[in-house]
Amino acid sequence: MTVPQLALNDGHSIPQLGFGVFKVDPDEAERVVSEALEVGYRHIDTAAVYGNEIGVGRAIEKSGIPRDELFITTKLWNSDQGTQSAFDAIDLSLEKLGLDHVDLYLIHWPRPDLDRYVESWLALEQMRADGRTRSIGVSNFHRPHLERIIAESGTVPAVDQVELHPAFAQRELRGFSEPLGIRTEAWGPLGQGKYELFDEPAVAEAAAAHGVTPAQVVIRWHLQQGIVVFPKTTSKERMATNFAVFDFELAPEEVAAIDALDRGMRVGADPETATF
């Protein structure tokens, strides 16, 4: 099964379907990522604050998969924003992962109250030039944050990873960022179980029509909009099911019915006010 590769605005590409390890216990990370790689995932999304980079790195090493066949993302945590602290943070992440570079490094949250995200973005530019990361991007950035770093650096992020699921489709943000070549990545793509997404008739009826699970329908909805998506699970069976989404396609009316579920319902923190 071949996962589509999407072009990034810096000349690199990214696998559109990946595997996320948010809230994967550090003691379980090696097993979970090893199983994901066995299923066929080649795009792994982690972060310093997840505390599981060591396990991710061990799984990568033991897999024997050539490095150029993998796409590894990690993120700069809020308390490490700044210039030297950002360099120290990526070096520590690389040490934990056992890698000499990552494919994508993100500023995890803008934290406008700290006002260090521009300084951090300039540091990421240097990290890319130094070869510590191939591509650079951001996470949880809204339009004003994006406009500011672009204006003050001249560099457009390769991606913006944001909360995105049918009840919170981020159309306004995507309408700004995607024409600039910023790829949208979805975290919490299945709503994190915080509302009854799979019971929505638009989802359930599409699942029945195609003989697939509601989760597969929602993942497919993301893919058909050009969104990079990485559902998270610790079950190998569900990993395989979530990966098996390339042999069916939602009809335009099915996509439209799921689109209609958007009600601006955020289930995670608001980047404008988050202070963790």
Secondary structure, DSSP 8 states (H G I E B T S, - for coil): ----EEE-TTS-EEESB-EE-TT--HHHHHHHHHHHHHHT--EEE--GGGT-HHHHHHHHHHH---GGG-EEEEEE-GGG-SSHHHHHHHHHHHHHHT-S-EEEEEE----TTT--HHHHHHHHHHHHHHTSEEEEEEES--HHHHHHHHHHHS---SEEEEE-BTTB--HHHHHHHGGGT-EEEEESTTGGGSS-GGGSHHHHHHHHHHTS-HHHHHHHHHHTTT-EE----S-HHHHHHHH--SS----HHHHHHHHTT------S--TTT---
